[in-house]
Amino acid sequence: MRTIFTIGYEAATMADFLAVLTAAGVTRVIDVRALPSSRRPGFSKTPLSASLAEAGIGYVHLKALGTPKRGRDAAKKGDVATLREVYEVQLELPEAQAQAARMLALAAEQPSALLCYERDPCHCHRTLLLDAVGNGWRVVDLYA
């Protein structure tokens, strides 16, 4: 069975984040945020991809797999039902379906981790994404 990792960077330092990825053998991070920017220093797209590259880890951003604003707002409030509803609609879009197929192909090539903000995967769309398209994959949630 193929394995795909997930990780959230909430409350993580860059050093801890990189250490967890490295210890798990992850060689590519697949960013599934709609907006790859962060108020947490170092976790916006450009500095994040640079830090990952220095650690020998590749970076790919798949924007269409991110959560629309309404879903992000629901997640912030802990409203998982609305998050699920919004994200199901997102995953029906042709661009999301194409990027989901690309995500799985990338993860099949080398050990990869889906990245989003939330530490707890139960409060994050990355779990919904893998529930929808990850049949046949073993999911390992990493915690930094």
Sequence and secondary structure as in RCSB ss.txt:
>XXXX:A:sequence
MRTIFTIGYEAATMADFLAVLTAAGVTRVIDVRALPSSRRPGFSKTPLSASLAEAGIGYVHLKALGTPKRGRDAA
KKGDVATLREVYEVQLELPEAQAQAARMLALAAEQPSALLCYERDPCHCHRTLLLDAVGNGWRVVDLYA
>XXXX:A:secstr
 EEEEEEE TT  HHHHHHHHHHHT  EEEE  SS   SSTT SHHHHHHHHHHTT EEEE GGGS  HHHHHHH
HTT HHHHHHHHHHHHHSHHHHHHHHHHHHHHHHS EEEEES SSGGGSHHHHHHHHH TTEEEEEEE 
